[in-house]
């Protein structure tokens, strides 16, 4: 199950993770430092495995609905995903504090994902972006990768069952497009 996010891009990722076996919530608010200022922030994606079987681990994620091609933007997003627990005027703040409040004892058990529309540009190639993120414990997943997986798994389900009840709007749209493609020759 996923909650409707403020951003359609976050909803798309939340729906995808729901289909992968997660309970997902979006836009989880918390306080963090930006420079020396205390600001309100949010965690775009918090995904908890519905069943404690297999190799699914909790996921925290940021959704960046643009092409990721700037070192500064990349580092800002990575900092947000890797921020620990901070002290400010005697109060615990930051992503690490939020996650501890939510009951996560070992923050290393979390997968950290950055979902980006696409990656790479002339100044910062995609392979370098992936390397920088990997070194900081963050996996970058593009929207194309998500959509390819959604199409593959939905197509497989249609081939097995012909028709099925989609679990969310994103899967319903993909299934409809695949049905129109299959039965009416829709060209995409």
C-alpha positions in Angstrom: 0.0 0.0 0.0 1.2 3.5 -0.7 0.0 6.9 0.3 -0.7 9.6 -2.2 2.3 11.9 -2.4 2.3 15.6 -3.1 4.4 14.9 -6.2 3.2 12.6 -9.0 6.8 11.4 -9.4 6.9 10.4 -5.7 3.5 8.6 -6.2 5.0 6.8 -9.2 7.9 5.5 -7.1 5.7 4.7 -4.1 3.4 2.7 -6.3 6.3 0.8 -7.8 7.7 -0.1 -4.3 4.3 -1.2 -3.2 4.2 -3.7 -6.1 7.6 -4.9 -4.9 6.2 -5.8 -1.5 6.6 -2.6 0.6 4.3 -0.5 2.6 5.2 3.1 1.6 4.7 6.5 3.0 5.8 9.7 1.5 6.7 13.2 2.6 7.7 12.3 6.1 8.5 15.7 7.8 11.5 16.3 10.0 13.8 19.2 11.0 17.4 19.5 9.8 20.2 22.0 9.6 20.9 23.8 6.4 24.1 25.7 7.0 23.5 27.1 10.5 19.7 27.4 10.0 17.1 25.0 11.3 14.8 24.2 8.4 11.8 21.9 7.8 12.5 19.1 5.4 10.9 15.8 4.3 11.9 12.3 3.4 10.3 11.6 0.0 10.1 7.8 0.4 10.0 5.6 3.5 9.3 1.9 2.4 9.0 -0.9 4.9 8.8 -4.6 3.7 5.3 -5.9 4.3 6.5 -9.4 4.8 9.8 -10.2 6.7 10.9 -12.8 4.2 13.4 -12.7 1.4 16.0 -10.1 1.1 13.9 -7.0 1.3 15.2 -4.3 3.5 13.7 -1.0 4.5 14.3 1.8 2.0 14.6 5.5 2.5 14.6 7.5 -0.7 14.7 10.8 -2.4 13.0 11.5 -5.7 14.6 13.9 -8.1 12.4 14.4 -11.1 15.1 16.0 -13.3 18.3 14.8 -15.0 20.9 14.6 -12.3 24.0 16.2 -13.9 25.4 18.6 -11.3 27.9 17.7 -8.6 26.4 20.2 -6.2 22.9 18.8 -6.6 24.2 15.3 -6.3 26.1 16.0 -3.1 23.1 17.9 -1.6 20.8 14.9 -2.3 23.4 12.4 -1.0 23.9 14.5 2.2 20.2 14.4 2.8 20.1 10.6 2.5 23.2 10.0 4.6 22.7 12.6 7.3 22.9 11.2 10.8 21.5 12.4 14.1 22.4 16.0 14.9 22.2 18.2 18.0 20.8 21.7 17.8 20.1 23.8 20.9 19.9 20.6 23.0 17.4 18.9 20.6 18.1 15.9 18.4 17.3 16.6 14.8 18.1 15.4 11.3 17.3 12.3 9.3 19.1 10.0 11.8 17.0 11.3 14.7 13.8 10.9 12.7 14.7 7.3 11.8 15.5 6.4 15.4 12.1 8.0 16.5 10.5 5.7 14.0 12.1 2.6 15.6 15.1 1.9 13.4 17.8 0.9 15.7 20.5 0.0 13.1 20.6 2.7 10.5 23.0 0.6 8.4 20.2 -1.9 7.7 18.5 0.7 5.6 18.9 0.9 1.8 19.3 4.4 0.6 17.9 5.1 -2.8 18.0 8.2 -5.0 15.4 8.0 -7.8 16.3 10.3 -10.6 14.7 11.0 -14.0 18.0 10.4 -15.7 21.7 10.8 -14.8 24.7 12.3 -16.5 25.7 15.4 -18.4 28.7 16.8 -20.1 30.4 18.0 -16.9 29.5 15.0 -14.8 29.1 11.6 -16.6 26.6 9.1 -15.4 29.2 6.5 -14.4 30.9 9.0 -12.2 27.6 9.9 -10.6 26.9 6.2 -9.8 30.4 5.8 -8.4 30.1 8.8 -6.1 26.7 7.7 -4.8 27.9 4.1 -4.3 30.9 5.3 -2.3 28.4 7.0 0.1 26.1 4.0 0.3 23.4 5.3 -2.0 21.9 3.4 -5.0 20.7 5.5 -7.9 17.8 4.2 -9.8 16.5 6.0 -12.9 12.8 6.4 -13.8 13.5 4.4 -16.9 14.8 1.5 -14.9 11.6 1.7 -12.7 9.3 1.8 -15.7 11.2 -1.0 -17.5 10.7 -3.2 -14.5 7.0 -2.2 -14.1 6.4 -3.1 -17.8 8.3 -6.4 -17.6 6.5 -7.6 -14.4 3.1 -6.4 -15.6 3.5 -8.0 -19.0 4.5 -11.2 -17.4 1.4 -11.1 -15.2 -0.8 -10.4 -18.1 0.7 -13.4 -20.0 0.1 -15.7 -17.0 -3.4 -14.5 -16.0 -4.7 -12.6 -19.1 -6.6 -10.1 -16.8 -5.9 -9.2 -13.2 -6.9 -6.5 -10.7 -4.2 -3.9 -10.6 -3.0 -3.0 -7.1 -2.6 0.7 -7.8 -3.1 3.4 -10.4 0.4 3.1 -11.8 0.0 -0.6 -12.4 -3.5 0.0 -13.9 -2.1 2.5 -16.4 0.8 0.2 -17.4 -1.6 -2.8 -17.7 -4.1 -0.8 -19.9 -1.3 0.4 -22.2 -0.1 -3.2 -22.6 -3.6 -4.5 -23.2 -4.2 -1.8 -25.9 -0.8 -2.7 -27.4 -1.6 -6.4 -27.4 -5.3 -6.4 -28.6 -5.6 -3.2 -30.6 -2.1 -2.8 -32.0 -1.3 0.4 -30.1 2.1 1.7 -31.2 4.3 3.4 -28.6 
